Amino acid sequence: MRKIVITGAASGIGKAATLACVNAGYYVIAADIDRLGLQMLQRSLPPHRLETHLVDFSQAHVYQSFISNLYDVHNHRALYALVNNAWSSHGKSVCADSDSAVEEIWAVKLKSLLYLSKDFARRESAAGYSRSIVNITSVTGDLGSMDARYGATRAGVIGLTKANAWNFAPRVRVNAVSPALVRNTPIHDRIPGQRRRGYERQKIIEEPIQPGGVADVILFLLSEQSRHLTGKVIAVDNGACPRQ
């Protein structure tokens, strides 16, 4: 059974991706700081298809050792894919944040991706068949954001995706999913109303984007159907963002 690591797995897009991957036949190693969310996953999924880890990816010693520990401590012999979806947001102006809050956001939303990705690729680059990394970013990585930290880290994930597609080729593919406004996620209600209304006005597909719709794209990028794709950023935006 192919094993997939999903960070930020306890809610929103990460939870939807976890459910989709288990339903597709994968074994999911779900990591999050949300204890209650992980417990809810455990109650809803069969134990032989799910493994949970309560982790804080704002801590350097955690993200620098997490992948290695899956092999060396938890005895996983091989991992098929990594979905980088860990997130953190304080919902404040960058001018109002403390230095520690800024460092936490940089660590969770960008630095942890760098370490998790390189450690995964180092362990799996000699695998007999290709592996996949899927990074979750946002359309704000291209368009910009009033939240300076959020926009900067999302742009950084796009750059990291393209660089690592070169760094990890040919055995590890690296792609990103770039959603616009996604309902039923922890961050949705923190987006300013003016920004949400702007997305709504520009979209050309009316159906609201739900976490499950983003998970469908993640599942595609994990599959052999996307075997010719690497270094790509796929927008899930109802056609809105090219029109802004």
N, C-alpha and C positions, 0 to 999 in steps of 0.2 A: 504494500500500500504506500503510495507516494505521500510524503510528509511536507506540509507547508507551514511556515512560521508566519503568523499574522500579529503585528503589533497594533495597539489601540483597538483590540478585538472585542471589547466589552460593550460597545455602543455604536450607534450610527453606521457609517460605512463599514467599519471593521467588523461589527457584529453581523451585518448583512453578508459580508464576504465570508465570514466563518461559517454561517449557515449554508451558503451556496456551495462552498468547497466541500463540506461534509456531505451534503446531498449529492454532490457530483462524484463522491467516492474517495475523496482525499482524507488523510489523517491531519488534523489541524493542531498545531502548537500555538495556543492563544496567549498573548502576553498583554497585560494592562495593569495600571495602578488602581483600577476600580474593582475592589474586592466583591462588592455586591453584584456588579455586572457579570463578573466571571462566574460567580455562583449561579446566576440565572442561566448562563450558557450551560453549565454543568447539568442543571436540572432539565434542560430542553434537548440535550444531545446525548447519544450513546457514549458511555465512558471509553469504549474501545476505539472511538474515532476522535476523541478530544483530550487534550492535555492542557492544563492552564498553569500560568506562571504569574504571580503577583509581583510586579517589578516597577521600579521608578526610573524611567529613562532620562530623568534630569541629572542623575548621578553618574559621573564618569566611570566609576569602577563597575557600574552595572552594565552600561552599554559597551564598555570595552571587553567584557568577559562573557556576555550573555550567549553569544553563538558558540564560543568554545566550550562553555559549560554544557550546552545541549549535547555535544559529542562526548566530552570527557567525564562529566558528572552524571548526566542523565542517559548516557549510553545509546544515543542515536547514531547509527552507523552512516546514515546518509540523509540529506535533506534535499527535497526537490525544488522548493521555491521559497522566496521571502517576499512578504507584502509589508512595506514600510508605511504604516498609517498612524503612528503615535502622534498625539497632538497635545497642545497646551495653549490656553488663552486666559488672560486675566481681564480682558474687556476694558482696558484703560488706555488713555492716551499715552503715547510713548514718552511724553514730557512728564507724566505723572508716575511712571513706573520706577521702582527702586532698581538698583544695580542687580540685586539678586534675582528679581523677577525677570529682568531682561536676559540674564545668563540662563535662567531656567528655560525660557522659550527657545533661545538659540540651541541649547543642548537637546531638548526633546524634539524639536521640529527640523533640525538640520545636522548637528554634530552626531547624534545617535545614528542617523541614517548612514553617515559616512562610515562609522565603525562597524555597524551591523552588516553593511553591504560588503565591505572589503574582507571581513572575517568569513562571511558566507562564501564569497567567491574564492578565497584562498583555500577553503576546505573542499570546494566542489569543482574547481577548475579542471581537474583531471577526470571528472566523471565520464562514464561511458556514453551518456546521452545528455543533451543540453539541459541546463537549469534556467530558471527565470527569476528575475527580481522585478517587482512592480512597486513603484513609488507613487504615493498619493499626494498630489499637489493641488493647485487651484488655478482657475482662470486669472486670479489676481496676480499670479506669477508673471503673466504676460501683460495684463492691463494696468497693474498697479492697484494700490489699496490705500484708503485713508488710515488703516492700521499699518503703520510703517513696519513693525516687526513681522506681522503676518505676511505682508506683501513681499518683504525682503527674503524671508525664509522660503516662501513658495517659489520665488524666482531662483533661489539657491538650489532647491530640489530639482528644478528643470535643468539647471546647469550641471548638477551632479549626475543626473540621469544620462545626459548626452556624453559627458566625460567617461562615465563608467561603462557605457556601451562599448567604447573603444578599449578601456582598460581591461575589461573582463572577457572580451571576445577571444576565441569563438565559442567557448563552451557555456558561457553564462550570458543570456540576453537580459537587457535592462530597458524597461519602458516605464512610462508614467501615465497615470490617469488624472485628468485635470477637470474636475467638476465645477459647475457654476453654482447656482443656488439649489441646495439639496435640503428637502424637507426632513423633519424628524431626525435631526442631528443635534448634538450639543451646541454647535456653533450657530445654528440657524437664527435663533432669537437674539443673538448678539450682533448680528449684522444690522447696521442702521436702516431704518425704514426707507429712507430715500434711496439707498443702494438696492434694497430688495425690490422696490417699485421700478427702478431702472432696469433690472433684469427682466421683470415681468413684461415691461413694455416692449423689450427688444426681441423676446423669444418668438420663434416662428413655429414651434411645436407646443401645443397647449398643455399637454399632460405634465403635471408637476414632476420634477425629478425626485425620486425617492432613493434611499440607500440601496435598495435592491436593484435599481437600474444601473447604478454605478458598479455594484458587485457583478453584474452580468458582464461588464466590460473587463473587469479584473479577471474573471474566470476565463474569458477569451484569451487574454494576454498570458495566462498561465498554461494554456492548452497548446497542443501541437498545431492547432489551426493558425496560430500566430507565429509559427516557427521561422518565418522570414522577416519578422519585425524586431528591430532593436534600435535604441536611441530615439524612439518615437514618443510624442506627447499627444495623447488622445483626449480631446475636449469632450466632455459630456455636459452640454450647455443648451440643449433645445434650439440650437442654431442662433443663439442670442449674440454671443460675443463677437463674431466677425462683423456684426452690423453696428457695433457701438462706435 
